[in-house]
Amino acid sequence: MKKYIESVGSTPPDGSLRGAFYDKVLTFVCAAGVPHSYMAYSATAMSMLTDFKCVINPYQLYVHSRHWDDDKMIDEKQKRLAKTIDVAIELTEALSNRTYRSDWEI
């Protein structure tokens, strides 16, 4: 994942200072084997917020093996997924008229 983020988010071939992730709303959907790692994405989120000036959706979806029943996500997590998507859409719409554009800066 790190290599993907760096490839897509870094300076594009045209030499501009804006990669694909700049000023985007990011929503994390995480899958794991155990229930204890629900904060594991936070280091990546903070890095992307700092490097690419992303807006991080405060709702994320974290599912692990106990959230599946016969290859179907349980209702509780389906509701969480729907809420996560709704918030992502709302944030994207609310920020669509921003007047600024971020570039690489420290």
Phi and psi restraints in degrees (range 20) as a CNS / XPLOR table:
assign (resid 1 and name C) (resid 2 and name N)
       (resid 2 and name CA) (resid 2 and name C) 1.0 -58.5 20.0 2
assign (resid 2 and name N) (resid 2 and name CA)
       (resid 2 and name C) (resid 3 and name N) 1.0 -44.8 20.0 2
assign (resid 2 and name C) (resid 3 and name N)
       (resid 3 and name CA) (resid 3 and name C) 1.0 -64.0 20.0 2
assign (resid 3 and name N) (resid 3 and name CA)
       (resid 3 and name C) (resid 4 and name N) 1.0 -40.1 20.0 2
assign (resid 3 and name C) (resid 4 and name N)
       (resid 4 and name CA) (resid 4 and name C) 1.0 -61.6 20.0 2
assign (resid 4 and name N) (resid 4 and name CA)
       (resid 4 and name C) (resid 5 and name N) 1.0 -48.1 20.0 2
assign (resid 4 and name C) (resid 5 and name N)
       (resid 5 and name CA) (resid 5 and name C) 1.0 -59.9 20.0 2
assign (resid 5 and name N) (resid 5 and name CA)
       (resid 5 and name C) (resid 6 and name N) 1.0 -45.1 20.0 2
assign (resid 5 and name C) (resid 6 and name N)
       (resid 6 and name CA) (resid 6 and name C) 1.0 -66.3 20.0 2
assign (resid 6 and name N) (resid 6 and name CA)
       (resid 6 and name C) (resid 7 and name N) 1.0 -37.6 20.0 2
assign (resid 6 and name C) (resid 7 and name N)
       (resid 7 and name CA) (resid 7 and name C) 1.0 -68.2 20.0 2
assign (resid 7 and name N) (resid 7 and name CA)
       (resid 7 and name C) (resid 8 and name N) 1.0 -46.0 20.0 2
assign (resid 7 and name C) (resid 8 and name N)
       (resid 8 and name CA) (resid 8 and name C) 1.0 -78.6 20.0 2
assign (resid 8 and name N) (resid 8 and name CA)
       (resid 8 and name C) (resid 9 and name N) 1.0 -35.4 20.0 2
assign (resid 8 and name C) (resid 9 and name N)
       (resid 9 and name CA) (resid 9 and name C) 1.0 -88.7 20.0 2
assign (resid 9 and name N) (resid 9 and name CA)
       (resid 9 and name C) (resid 10 and name N) 1.0 -15.7 20.0 2
assign (resid 9 and name C) (resid 10 and name N)
       (resid 10 and name CA) (resid 10 and name C) 1.0 -78.2 20.0 2
assign (resid 10 and name N) (resid 10 and name CA)
       (resid 10 and name C) (resid 11 and name N) 1.0 -176.0 20.0 2
assign (resid 10 and name C) (resid 11 and name N)
       (resid 11 and name CA) (resid 11 and name C) 1.0 -57.5 20.0 2
assign (resid 11 and name N) (resid 11 and name CA)
       (resid 11 and name C) (resid 12 and name N) 1.0 126.0 20.0 2
assign (resid 11 and name C) (resid 12 and name N)
       (resid 12 and name CA) (resid 12 and name C) 1.0 -72.3 20.0 2
assign (resid 12 and name N) (resid 12 and name CA)
       (resid 12 and name C) (resid 13 and name N) 1.0 165.7 20.0 2
assign (resid 12 and name C) (resid 13 and name N)
       (resid 13 and name CA) (resid 13 and name C) 1.0 -58.7 20.0 2
assign (resid 13 and name N) (resid 13 and name CA)
       (resid 13 and name C) (resid 14 and name N) 1.0 -23.9 20.0 2
assign (resid 13 and name C) (resid 14 and name N)
       (resid 14 and name CA) (resid 14 and name C) 1.0 -75.7 20.0 2
assign (resid 14 and name N) (resid 14 and name CA)
       (resid 14 and name C) (resid 15 and name N) 1.0 -2.0 20.0 2
assign (resid 14 and name C) (resid 15 and name N)
       (resid 15 and name CA) (resid 15 and name C) 1.0 86.0 20.0 2
assign (resid 15 and name N) (resid 15 and name CA)
       (resid 15 and name C) (resid 16 and name N) 1.0 -2.4 20.0 2
assign (resid 15 and name C) (resid 16 and name N)
       (resid 16 and name CA) (resid 16 and name C) 1.0 -69.8 20.0 2
assign (resid 16 and name N) (resid 16 and name CA)
       (resid 16 and name C) (resid 17 and name N) 1.0 169.0 20.0 2
assign (resid 16 and name C) (resid 17 and name N)
       (resid 17 and name CA) (resid 17 and name C) 1.0 -100.0 20.0 2
assign (resid 17 and name N) (resid 17 and name CA)
       (resid 17 and name C) (resid 18 and name N) 1.0 15.6 20.0 2
assign (resid 17 and name C) (resid 18 and name N)
       (resid 18 and name CA) (resid 18 and name C) 1.0 -117.0 20.0 2
assign (resid 18 and name N) (resid 18 and name CA)
       (resid 18 and name C) (resid 19 and name N) 1.0 110.9 20.0 2
assign (resid 18 and name C) (resid 19 and name N)
       (resid 19 and name CA) (resid 19 and name C) 1.0 -85.4 20.0 2
assign (resid 19 and name N) (resid 19 and name CA)
       (resid 19 and name C) (resid 20 and name N) 1.0 -177.9 20.0 2
assign (resid 19 and name C) (resid 20 and name N)
       (resid 20 and name CA) (resid 20 and name C) 1.0 -68.2 20.0 2
assign (resid 20 and name N) (resid 20 and name CA)
       (resid 20 and name C) (resid 21 and name N) 1.0 -23.3 20.0 2
assign (resid 20 and name C) (resid 21 and name N)
       (resid 21 and name CA) (resid 21 and name C) 1.0 -92.7 20.0 2
assign (resid 21 and name N) (resid 21 and name CA)
       (resid 21 and name C) (resid 22 and name N) 1.0 -7.8 20.0 2
assign (resid 21 and name C) (resid 22 and name N)
       (resid 22 and name CA) (resid 22 and name C) 1.0 -59.1 20.0 2
assign (resid 22 and name N) (resid 22 and name CA)
       (resid 22 and name C) (resid 23 and name N) 1.0 130.4 20.0 2
assign (resid 22 and name C) (resid 23 and name N)
       (resid 23 and name CA) (resid 23 and name C) 1.0 61.2 20.0 2
assign (resid 23 and name N) (resid 23 and name CA)
       (resid 23 and name C) (resid 24 and name N) 1.0 20.8 20.0 2
assign (resid 23 and name C) (resid 24 and name N)
       (resid 24 and name CA) (resid 24 and name C) 1.0 -92.3 20.0 2
assign (resid 24 and name N) (resid 24 and name CA)
       (resid 24 and name C) (resid 25 and name N) 1.0 154.8 20.0 2
assign (resid 24 and name C) (resid 25 and name N)
       (resid 25 and name CA) (resid 25 and name C) 1.0 -86.7 20.0 2
assign (resid 25 and name N) (resid 25 and name CA)
       (resid 25 and name C) (resid 26 and name N) 1.0 123.8 20.0 2
assign (resid 25 and name C) (resid 26 and name N)
       (resid 26 and name CA) (resid 26 and name C) 1.0 -109.8 20.0 2
assign (resid 26 and name N) (resid 26 and name CA)
       (resid 26 and name C) (resid 27 and name N) 1.0 135.7 20.0 2
assign (resid 26 and name C) (resid 27 and name N)
       (resid 27 and name CA) (resid 27 and name C) 1.0 -123.5 20.0 2
assign (resid 27 and name N) (resid 27 and name CA)
       (resid 27 and name C) (resid 28 and name N) 1.0 128.2 20.0 2
assign (resid 27 and name C) (resid 28 and name N)
       (resid 28 and name CA) (resid 28 and name C) 1.0 -97.0 20.0 2
assign (resid 28 and name N) (resid 28 and name CA)
       (resid 28 and name C) (resid 29 and name N) 1.0 132.3 20.0 2
assign (resid 28 and name C) (resid 29 and name N)
       (resid 29 and name CA) (resid 29 and name C) 1.0 -121.1 20.0 2
assign (resid 29 and name N) (resid 29 and name CA)
       (resid 29 and name C) (resid 30 and name N) 1.0 114.8 20.0 2
assign (resid 29 and name C) (resid 30 and name N)
       (resid 30 and name CA) (resid 30 and name C) 1.0 -118.2 20.0 2
assign (resid 30 and name N) (resid 30 and name CA)
       (resid 30 and name C) (resid 31 and name N) 1.0 139.4 20.0 2
assign (resid 30 and name C) (resid 31 and name N)
       (resid 31 and name CA) (resid 31 and name C) 1.0 -121.8 20.0 2
assign (resid 31 and name N) (resid 31 and name CA)
       (resid 31 and name C) (resid 32 and name N) 1.0 139.6 20.0 2
assign (resid 31 and name C) (resid 32 and name N)
       (resid 32 and name CA) (resid 32 and name C) 1.0 -148.9 20.0 2
assign (resid 32 and name N) (resid 32 and name CA)
       (resid 32 and name C) (resid 33 and name N) 1.0 170.4 20.0 2
assign (resid 32 and name C) (resid 33 and name N)
       (resid 33 and name CA) (resid 33 and name C) 1.0 -92.5 20.0 2
assign (resid 33 and name N) (resid 33 and name CA)
       (resid 33 and name C) (resid 34 and name N) 1.0 -19.5 20.0 2
assign (resid 33 and name C) (resid 34 and name N)
       (resid 34 and name CA) (resid 34 and name C) 1.0 -130.3 20.0 2
assign (resid 34 and name N) (resid 34 and name CA)
       (resid 34 and name C) (resid 35 and name N) 1.0 156.4 20.0 2
assign (resid 34 and name C) (resid 35 and name N)
       (resid 35 and name CA) (resid 35 and name C) 1.0 -78.9 20.0 2
assign (resid 35 and name N) (resid 35 and name CA)
       (resid 35 and name C) (resid 36 and name N) 1.0 -4.9 20.0 2
assign (resid 35 and name C) (resid 36 and name N)
       (resid 36 and name CA) (resid 36 and name C) 1.0 -86.6 20.0 2
assign (resid 36 and name N) (resid 36 and name CA)
       (resid 36 and name C) (resid 37 and name N) 1.0 -7.8 20.0 2
assign (resid 36 and name C) (resid 37 and name N)
       (resid 37 and name CA) (resid 37 and name C) 1.0 -105.5 20.0 2
assign (resid 37 and name N) (resid 37 and name CA)
       (resid 37 and name C) (resid 38 and name N) 1.0 25.3 20.0 2
assign (resid 37 and name C) (resid 38 and name N)
       (resid 38 and name CA) (resid 38 and name C) 1.0 -64.3 20.0 2
assign (resid 38 and name N) (resid 38 and name CA)
       (resid 38 and name C) (resid 39 and name N) 1.0 -15.0 20.0 2
assign (resid 38 and name C) (resid 39 and name N)
       (resid 39 and name CA) (resid 39 and name C) 1.0 -98.6 20.0 2
assign (resid 39 and name N) (resid 39 and name CA)
       (resid 39 and name C) (resid 40 and name N) 1.0 3.1 20.0 2
assign (resid 39 and name C) (resid 40 and name N)
       (resid 40 and name CA) (resid 40 and name C) 1.0 -61.2 20.0 2
assign (resid 40 and name N) (resid 40 and name CA)
       (resid 40 and name C) (resid 41 and name N) 1.0 -29.1 20.0 2
assign (resid 40 and name C) (resid 41 and name N)
       (resid 41 and name CA) (resid 41 and name C) 1.0 -75.0 20.0 2
assign (resid 41 and name N) (resid 41 and name CA)
       (resid 41 and name C) (resid 42 and name N) 1.0 -15.2 20.0 2
assign (resid 41 and name C) (resid 42 and name N)
       (resid 42 and name CA) (resid 42 and name C) 1.0 -63.5 20.0 2
assign (resid 42 and name N) (resid 42 and name CA)
       (resid 42 and name C) (resid 43 and name N) 1.0 -33.6 20.0 2
assign (resid 42 and name C) (resid 43 and name N)
       (resid 43 and name CA) (resid 43 and name C) 1.0 -66.2 20.0 2
assign (resid 43 and name N) (resid 43 and name CA)
       (resid 43 and name C) (resid 44 and name N) 1.0 -41.3 20.0 2
assign (resid 43 and name C) (resid 44 and name N)
       (resid 44 and name CA) (resid 44 and name C) 1.0 -65.2 20.0 2
assign (resid 44 and name N) (resid 44 and name CA)
       (resid 44 and name C) (resid 45 and name N) 1.0 -42.5 20.0 2
assign (resid 44 and name C) (resid 45 and name N)
       (resid 45 and name CA) (resid 45 and name C) 1.0 -60.8 20.0 2
assign (resid 45 and name N) (resid 45 and name CA)
       (resid 45 and name C) (resid 46 and name N) 1.0 -45.7 20.0 2
assign (resid 45 and name C) (resid 46 and name N)
       (resid 46 and name CA) (resid 46 and name C) 1.0 -65.4 20.0 2
assign (resid 46 and name N) (resid 46 and name CA)
       (resid 46 and name C) (resid 47 and name N) 1.0 -38.8 20.0 2
assign (resid 46 and name C) (resid 47 and name N)
       (resid 47 and name CA) (resid 47 and name C) 1.0 -63.1 20.0 2
assign (resid 47 and name N) (resid 47 and name CA)
       (resid 47 and name C) (resid 48 and name N) 1.0 -43.1 20.0 2
assign (resid 47 and name C) (resid 48 and name N)
       (resid 48 and name CA) (resid 48 and name C) 1.0 -69.8 20.0 2
assign (resid 48 and name N) (resid 48 and name CA)
       (resid 48 and name C) (resid 49 and name N) 1.0 -37.2 20.0 2
assign (resid 48 and name C) (resid 49 and name N)
       (resid 49 and name CA) (resid 49 and name C) 1.0 -60.2 20.0 2
assign (resid 49 and name N) (resid 49 and name CA)
       (resid 49 and name C) (resid 50 and name N) 1.0 -45.5 20.0 2
assign (resid 49 and name C) (resid 50 and name N)
       (resid 50 and name CA) (resid 50 and name C) 1.0 -72.0 20.0 2
assign (resid 50 and name N) (resid 50 and name CA)
       (resid 50 and name C) (resid 51 and name N) 1.0 -48.2 20.0 2
assign (resid 50 and name C) (resid 51 and name N)
       (resid 51 and name CA) (resid 51 and name C) 1.0 -73.6 20.0 2
assign (resid 51 and name N) (resid 51 and name CA)
       (resid 51 and name C) (resid 52 and name N) 1.0 -42.5 20.0 2
assign (resid 51 and name C) (resid 52 and name N)
       (resid 52 and name CA) (resid 52 and name C) 1.0 -111.8 20.0 2
assign (resid 52 and name N) (resid 52 and name CA)
       (resid 52 and name C) (resid 53 and name N) 1.0 5.5 20.0 2
assign (resid 52 and name C) (resid 53 and name N)
       (resid 53 and name CA) (resid 53 and name C) 1.0 56.0 20.0 2
assign (resid 53 and name N) (resid 53 and name CA)
       (resid 53 and name C) (resid 54 and name N) 1.0 37.1 20.0 2
assign (resid 53 and name C) (resid 54 and name N)
       (resid 54 and name CA) (resid 54 and name C) 1.0 -74.0 20.0 2
assign (resid 54 and name N) (resid 54 and name CA)
       (resid 54 and name C) (resid 55 and name N) 1.0 157.4 20.0 2
assign (resid 54 and name C) (resid 55 and name N)
       (resid 55 and name CA) (resid 55 and name C) 1.0 -103.4 20.0 2
assign (resid 55 and name N) (resid 55 and name CA)
       (resid 55 and name C) (resid 56 and name N) 1.0 123.3 20.0 2
assign (resid 55 and name C) (resid 56 and name N)
       (resid 56 and name CA) (resid 56 and name C) 1.0 -95.0 20.0 2
assign (resid 56 and name N) (resid 56 and name CA)
       (resid 56 and name C) (resid 57 and name N) 1.0 123.3 20.0 2
assign (resid 56 and name C) (resid 57 and name N)
       (resid 57 and name CA) (resid 57 and name C) 1.0 -61.2 20.0 2
assign (resid 57 and name N) (resid 57 and name CA)
       (resid 57 and name C) (resid 58 and name N) 1.0 125.3 20.0 2
assign (resid 57 and name C) (resid 58 and name N)
       (resid 58 and name CA) (resid 58 and name C) 1.0 -70.4 20.0 2
assign (resid 58 and name N) (resid 58 and name CA)
       (resid 58 and name C) (resid 59 and name N) 1.0 -11.7 20.0 2
assign (resid 58 and name C) (resid 59 and name N)
       (resid 59 and name CA) (resid 59 and name C) 1.0 -103.5 20.0 2
assign (resid 59 and name N) (resid 59 and name CA)
       (resid 59 and name C) (resid 60 and name N) 1.0 126.5 20.0 2
assign (resid 59 and name C) (resid 60 and name N)
       (resid 60 and name CA) (resid 60 and name C) 1.0 -127.0 20.0 2
assign (resid 60 and name N) (resid 60 and name CA)
       (resid 60 and name C) (resid 61 and name N) 1.0 162.8 20.0 2
assign (resid 60 and name C) (resid 61 and name N)
       (resid 61 and name CA) (resid 61 and name C) 1.0 -108.8 20.0 2
assign (resid 61 and name N) (resid 61 and name CA)
       (resid 61 and name C) (resid 62 and name N) 1.0 125.6 20.0 2
assign (resid 61 and name C) (resid 62 and name N)
       (resid 62 and name CA) (resid 62 and name C) 1.0 -124.8 20.0 2
assign (resid 62 and name N) (resid 62 and name CA)
       (resid 62 and name C) (resid 63 and name N) 1.0 115.8 20.0 2
assign (resid 62 and name C) (resid 63 and name N)
       (resid 63 and name CA) (resid 63 and name C) 1.0 -123.6 20.0 2
assign (resid 63 and name N) (resid 63 and name CA)
       (resid 63 and name C) (resid 64 and name N) 1.0 146.1 20.0 2
assign (resid 63 and name C) (resid 64 and name N)
       (resid 64 and name CA) (resid 64 and name C) 1.0 -134.7 20.0 2
assign (resid 64 and name N) (resid 64 and name CA)
       (resid 64 and name C) (resid 65 and name N) 1.0 -175.1 20.0 2
assign (resid 64 and name C) (resid 65 and name N)
       (resid 65 and name CA) (resid 65 and name C) 1.0 -56.7 20.0 2
assign (resid 65 and name N) (resid 65 and name CA)
       (resid 65 and name C) (resid 66 and name N) 1.0 -29.2 20.0 2
assign (resid 65 and name C) (resid 66 and name N)
       (resid 66 and name CA) (resid 66 and name C) 1.0 -77.6 20.0 2
assign (resid 66 and name N) (resid 66 and name CA)
       (resid 66 and name C) (resid 67 and name N) 1.0 -7.5 20.0 2
assign (resid 66 and name C) (resid 67 and name N)
       (resid 67 and name CA) (resid 67 and name C) 1.0 -94.1 20.0 2
assign (resid 67 and name N) (resid 67 and name CA)
       (resid 67 and name C) (resid 68 and name N) 1.0 10.6 20.0 2
assign (resid 67 and name C) (resid 68 and name N)
       (resid 68 and name CA) (resid 68 and name C) 1.0 -122.0 20.0 2
assign (resid 68 and name N) (resid 68 and name CA)
       (resid 68 and name C) (resid 69 and name N) 1.0 139.7 20.0 2
assign (resid 68 and name C) (resid 69 and name N)
       (resid 69 and name CA) (resid 69 and name C) 1.0 -131.4 20.0 2
assign (resid 69 and name N) (resid 69 and name CA)
       (resid 69 and name C) (resid 70 and name N) 1.0 109.9 20.0 2
assign (resid 69 and name C) (resid 70 and name N)
       (resid 70 and name CA) (resid 70 and name C) 1.0 51.6 20.0 2
assign (resid 70 and name N) (resid 70 and name CA)
       (resid 70 and name C) (resid 71 and name N) 1.0 51.9 20.0 2
assign (resid 70 and name C) (resid 71 and name N)
       (resid 71 and name CA) (resid 71 and name C) 1.0 63.5 20.0 2
assign (resid 71 and name N) (resid 71 and name CA)
       (resid 71 and name C) (resid 72 and name N) 1.0 18.6 20.0 2
assign (resid 71 and name C) (resid 72 and name N)
       (resid 72 and name CA) (resid 72 and name C) 1.0 -123.7 20.0 2
assign (resid 72 and name N) (resid 72 and name CA)
       (resid 72 and name C) (resid 73 and name N) 1.0 132.1 20.0 2
assign (resid 72 and name C) (resid 73 and name N)
       (resid 73 and name CA) (resid 73 and name C) 1.0 -66.6 20.0 2
assign (resid 73 and name N) (resid 73 and name CA)
       (resid 73 and name C) (resid 74 and name N) 1.0 136.5 20.0 2
assign (resid 73 and name C) (resid 74 and name N)
       (resid 74 and name CA) (resid 74 and name C) 1.0 -66.8 20.0 2
assign (resid 74 and name N) (resid 74 and name CA)
       (resid 74 and name C) (resid 75 and name N) 1.0 157.8 20.0 2
assign (resid 74 and name C) (resid 75 and name N)
       (resid 75 and name CA) (resid 75 and name C) 1.0 -55.5 20.0 2
assign (resid 75 and name N) (resid 75 and name CA)
       (resid 75 and name C) (resid 76 and name N) 1.0 -41.4 20.0 2
assign (resid 75 and name C) (resid 76 and name N)
       (resid 76 and name CA) (resid 76 and name C) 1.0 -55.7 20.0 2
assign (resid 76 and name N) (resid 76 and name CA)
       (resid 76 and name C) (resid 77 and name N) 1.0 -44.1 20.0 2
assign (resid 76 and name C) (resid 77 and name N)
       (resid 77 and name CA) (resid 77 and name C) 1.0 -77.9 20.0 2
assign (resid 77 and name N) (resid 77 and name CA)
       (resid 77 and name C) (resid 78 and name N) 1.0 -29.0 20.0 2
assign (resid 77 and name C) (resid 78 and name N)
       (resid 78 and name CA) (resid 78 and name C) 1.0 -64.4 20.0 2
assign (resid 78 and name N) (resid 78 and name CA)
       (resid 78 and name C) (resid 79 and name N) 1.0 -39.9 20.0 2
assign (resid 78 and name C) (resid 79 and name N)
       (resid 79 and name CA) (resid 79 and name C) 1.0 -65.5 20.0 2
assign (resid 79 and name N) (resid 79 and name CA)
       (resid 79 and name C) (resid 80 and name N) 1.0 -40.3 20.0 2
assign (resid 79 and name C) (resid 80 and name N)
       (resid 80 and name CA) (resid 80 and name C) 1.0 -64.8 20.0 2
assign (resid 80 and name N) (resid 80 and name CA)
       (resid 80 and name C) (resid 81 and name N) 1.0 -39.6 20.0 2
assign (resid 80 and name C) (resid 81 and name N)
       (resid 81 and name CA) (resid 81 and name C) 1.0 -61.6 20.0 2
assign (resid 81 and name N) (resid 81 and name CA)
       (resid 81 and name C) (resid 82 and name N) 1.0 -45.9 20.0 2
assign (resid 81 and name C) (resid 82 and name N)
       (resid 82 and name CA) (resid 82 and name C) 1.0 -60.7 20.0 2
assign (resid 82 and name N) (resid 82 and name CA)
       (resid 82 and name C) (resid 83 and name N) 1.0 -44.1 20.0 2
assign (resid 82 and name C) (resid 83 and name N)
       (resid 83 and name CA) (resid 83 and name C) 1.0 -64.5 20.0 2
assign (resid 83 and name N) (resid 83 and name CA)
       (resid 83 and name C) (resid 84 and name N) 1.0 -41.7 20.0 2
assign (resid 83 and name C) (resid 84 and name N)
       (resid 84 and name CA) (resid 84 and name C) 1.0 -60.7 20.0 2
assign (resid 84 and name N) (resid 84 and name CA)
       (resid 84 and name C) (resid 85 and name N) 1.0 -44.0 20.0 2
assign (resid 84 and name C) (resid 85 and name N)
       (resid 85 and name CA) (resid 85 and name C) 1.0 -66.9 20.0 2
assign (resid 85 and name N) (resid 85 and name CA)
       (resid 85 and name C) (resid 86 and name N) 1.0 -43.0 20.0 2
assign (resid 85 and name C) (resid 86 and name N)
       (resid 86 and name CA) (resid 86 and name C) 1.0 -58.7 20.0 2
assign (resid 86 and name N) (resid 86 and name CA)
       (resid 86 and name C) (resid 87 and name N) 1.0 -43.4 20.0 2
assign (resid 86 and name C) (resid 87 and name N)
       (resid 87 and name CA) (resid 87 and name C) 1.0 -66.9 20.0 2
assign (resid 87 and name N) (resid 87 and name CA)
       (resid 87 and name C) (resid 88 and name N) 1.0 -39.9 20.0 2
assign (resid 87 and name C) (resid 88 and name N)
       (resid 88 and name CA) (resid 88 and name C) 1.0 -60.4 20.0 2
assign (resid 88 and name N) (resid 88 and name CA)
       (resid 88 and name C) (resid 89 and name N) 1.0 -43.5 20.0 2
assign (resid 88 and name C) (resid 89 and name N)
       (resid 89 and name CA) (resid 89 and name C) 1.0 -64.4 20.0 2
assign (resid 89 and name N) (resid 89 and name CA)
       (resid 89 and name C) (resid 90 and name N) 1.0 -45.9 20.0 2
assign (resid 89 and name C) (resid 90 and name N)
       (resid 90 and name CA) (resid 90 and name C) 1.0 -61.2 20.0 2
assign (resid 90 and name N) (resid 90 and name CA)
       (resid 90 and name C) (resid 91 and name N) 1.0 -44.7 20.0 2
assign (resid 90 and name C) (resid 91 and name N)
       (resid 91 and name CA) (resid 91 and name C) 1.0 -62.3 20.0 2
assign (resid 91 and name N) (resid 91 and name CA)
       (resid 91 and name C) (resid 92 and name N) 1.0 -43.9 20.0 2
assign (resid 91 and name C) (resid 92 and name N)
       (resid 92 and name CA) (resid 92 and name C) 1.0 -61.6 20.0 2
assign (resid 92 and name N) (resid 92 and name CA)
       (resid 92 and name C) (resid 93 and name N) 1.0 -44.4 20.0 2
assign (resid 92 and name C) (resid 93 and name N)
       (resid 93 and name CA) (resid 93 and name C) 1.0 -65.9 20.0 2
assign (resid 93 and name N) (resid 93 and name CA)
       (resid 93 and name C) (resid 94 and name N) 1.0 -42.3 20.0 2
assign (resid 93 and name C) (resid 94 and name N)
       (resid 94 and name CA) (resid 94 and name C) 1.0 -64.4 20.0 2
assign (resid 94 and name N) (resid 94 and name CA)
       (resid 94 and name C) (resid 95 and name N) 1.0 -32.6 20.0 2
assign (resid 94 and name C) (resid 95 and name N)
       (resid 95 and name CA) (resid 95 and name C) 1.0 -97.7 20.0 2
assign (resid 95 and name N) (resid 95 and name CA)
       (resid 95 and name C) (resid 96 and name N) 1.0 4.7 20.0 2
assign (resid 95 and name C) (resid 96 and name N)
       (resid 96 and name CA) (resid 96 and name C) 1.0 -67.7 20.0 2
assign (resid 96 and name N) (resid 96 and name CA)
       (resid 96 and name C) (resid 97 and name N) 1.0 -22.8 20.0 2
assign (resid 96 and name C) (resid 97 and name N)
       (resid 97 and name CA) (resid 97 and name C) 1.0 -102.9 20.0 2
assign (resid 97 and name N) (resid 97 and name CA)
       (resid 97 and name C) (resid 98 and name N) 1.0 24.3 20.0 2
assign (resid 97 and name C) (resid 98 and name N)
       (resid 98 and name CA) (resid 98 and name C) 1.0 -57.9 20.0 2
assign (resid 98 and name N) (resid 98 and name CA)
       (resid 98 and name C) (resid 99 and name N) 1.0 146.0 20.0 2
assign (resid 98 and name C) (resid 99 and name N)
       (resid 99 and name CA) (resid 99 and name C) 1.0 -95.7 20.0 2
assign (resid 99 and name N) (resid 99 and name CA)
       (resid 99 and name C) (resid 100 and name N) 1.0 -7.8 20.0 2
assign (resid 99 and name C) (resid 100 and name N)
       (resid 100 and name CA) (resid 100 and name C) 1.0 -104.9 20.0 2
assign (resid 100 and name N) (resid 100 and name CA)
       (resid 100 and name C) (resid 101 and name N) 1.0 157.9 20.0 2
assign (resid 100 and name C) (resid 101 and name N)
       (resid 101 and name CA) (resid 101 and name C) 1.0 -134.2 20.0 2
assign (resid 101 and name N) (resid 101 and name CA)
       (resid 101 and name C) (resid 102 and name N) 1.0 126.2 20.0 2
assign (resid 101 and name C) (resid 102 and name N)
       (resid 102 and name CA) (resid 102 and name C) 1.0 -87.2 20.0 2
assign (resid 102 and name N) (resid 102 and name CA)
       (resid 102 and name C) (resid 103 and name N) 1.0 147.9 20.0 2
assign (resid 102 and name C) (resid 103 and name N)
       (resid 103 and name CA) (resid 103 and name C) 1.0 -127.4 20.0 2
assign (resid 103 and name N) (resid 103 and name CA)
       (resid 103 and name C) (resid 104 and name N) 1.0 177.6 20.0 2
assign (resid 103 and name C) (resid 104 and name N)
       (resid 104 and name CA) (resid 104 and name C) 1.0 -65.2 20.0 2
assign (resid 104 and name N) (resid 104 and name CA)
       (resid 104 and name C) (resid 105 and name N) 1.0 122.9 20.0 2
assign (resid 104 and name C) (resid 105 and name N)
       (resid 105 and name CA) (resid 105 and name C) 1.0 -155.5 20.0 2
assign (resid 105 and name N) (resid 105 and name CA)
       (resid 105 and name C) (resid 106 and name N) 1.0 152.8 20.0 2
